[in-house]
């Protein structure tokens, strides 16, 4: 009930993922495009997926220190072996790659996942 107000103008109240989007934004896992929109039907890029994963992982400060959006997130992901050196952050991120990155993140010691 507390999370019923969606923080993005382009996510309707009745959208199937509105609650998940609202909670992820409240936990600072996602932030949208910075102009009040989220793009719920947009294609997810590698950089966007990695920022979600790294924020949830508790390594957002490291990514910000390493260069911020998107370079810092890509650098942290490469450092911890979530992606290879040649991954283009602007490329669409297929579901299989999402699963691989999540699995690899679970194997890294010391991650402090958002609770």
C-alpha positions as CSV (number, residue, x, y, z in Angstrom):
1,X,0.0,0.0,0.0
2,X,2.9,2.4,0.8
3,X,4.4,1.8,-2.6
4,X,1.3,2.5,-4.7
5,X,2.5,5.8,-6.1
6,X,4.7,5.1,-9.1
7,X,7.6,7.6,-9.2
8,X,7.7,7.8,-13.1
9,X,5.3,9.6,-15.3
10,X,5.4,6.9,-18.0
11,X,4.5,4.0,-15.8
12,X,0.8,3.7,-15.3
13,X,-0.6,2.7,-11.9
14,X,-2.0,-0.6,-13.4
15,X,1.1,-1.6,-15.2
16,X,2.1,-5.2,-14.4
17,X,5.5,-4.2,-13.0
18,X,4.5,-0.9,-11.4
19,X,5.1,-2.2,-7.9
20,X,8.4,-3.8,-8.7
21,X,9.6,-0.5,-10.4
22,X,8.4,1.5,-7.4
23,X,10.3,-0.7,-4.9
24,X,13.4,-0.8,-7.0
25,X,13.4,3.0,-7.2
26,X,12.9,3.4,-3.5
27,X,15.8,1.1,-2.8
28,X,18.0,3.1,-5.3
29,X,18.5,0.2,-7.5
30,X,17.0,2.1,-10.5
31,X,16.6,5.8,-11.2
32,X,15.0,6.0,-14.6
33,X,16.2,8.5,-17.2
34,X,16.5,11.4,-14.9
35,X,13.7,13.3,-16.5
36,X,10.9,11.6,-14.5
37,X,10.5,8.8,-17.0
38,X,11.5,5.1,-16.8
39,X,10.8,3.6,-20.3
40,X,9.1,0.4,-19.1
41,X,8.8,-1.0,-22.6
42,X,12.3,0.2,-23.8
43,X,14.9,-2.4,-24.7
44,X,17.4,-2.9,-21.8
45,X,21.0,-2.2,-22.6
46,X,24.1,-3.9,-21.1
47,X,24.9,-0.7,-19.2
48,X,21.4,-0.3,-17.8
49,X,21.3,-4.0,-16.7
50,X,24.7,-3.7,-15.1
51,X,23.8,-0.5,-13.2
52,X,20.7,-2.4,-11.8
53,X,22.8,-5.3,-10.8
54,X,25.7,-3.3,-9.3
55,X,23.3,-1.0,-7.4
56,X,21.5,-4.1,-6.0
57,X,24.9,-5.7,-5.3
58,X,25.9,-2.7,-3.1
59,X,28.8,-1.6,-5.3
60,X,27.2,1.7,-6.5
61,X,29.8,3.8,-4.8
62,X,32.6,1.9,-6.4
63,X,31.0,2.4,-9.8
64,X,30.5,6.2,-9.2
65,X,34.2,6.4,-8.0
66,X,35.3,4.5,-11.2
67,X,33.7,7.0,-13.5
68,X,30.0,7.0,-12.9
69,X,27.4,6.3,-15.6
70,X,28.0,4.3,-17.7
71,X,31.8,3.9,-17.7
72,X,32.1,3.2,-14.0
73,X,29.5,0.5,-14.0
74,X,31.1,-1.2,-17.0
75,X,34.5,-1.0,-15.3
76,X,33.2,-2.6,-12.1
77,X,31.5,-5.3,-14.0
78,X,34.6,-6.1,-16.0
79,X,36.8,-6.0,-12.8
80,X,34.6,-8.6,-11.2
81,X,34.2,-10.8,-14.3
82,X,30.5,-10.1,-14.9
83,X,31.2,-9.2,-18.5
84,X,34.1,-9.5,-20.9
85,X,36.3,-6.7,-22.1
86,X,34.5,-6.3,-25.5
87,X,30.9,-5.8,-24.3
88,X,29.3,-2.7,-25.7
89,X,27.3,-0.9,-23.0
90,X,24.8,0.5,-25.5
91,X,24.0,-2.9,-27.0
92,X,20.7,-4.6,-26.2
93,X,21.1,-7.0,-23.3
94,X,19.4,-10.4,-24.1
95,X,17.8,-12.4,-21.3
96,X,20.5,-15.1,-21.5
97,X,23.2,-12.5,-20.8
98,X,21.1,-11.1,-17.8
99,X,21.0,-14.7,-16.4
100,X,24.8,-15.1,-16.8
101,X,25.6,-11.8,-15.2
102,X,23.4,-12.5,-12.2
103,X,24.9,-15.9,-11.8
104,X,28.5,-14.5,-12.0
105,X,27.6,-11.8,-9.5
106,X,26.3,-14.4,-7.0
107,X,29.8,-16.1,-7.1
108,X,31.7,-12.9,-6.1
109,X,32.8,-12.9,-2.4
110,X,32.0,-9.8,-0.4
111,X,28.9,-8.5,-2.3
112,X,26.5,-6.8,0.1
113,X,23.2,-7.3,-1.6
114,X,20.4,-4.8,-0.9
115,X,18.1,-6.3,1.7
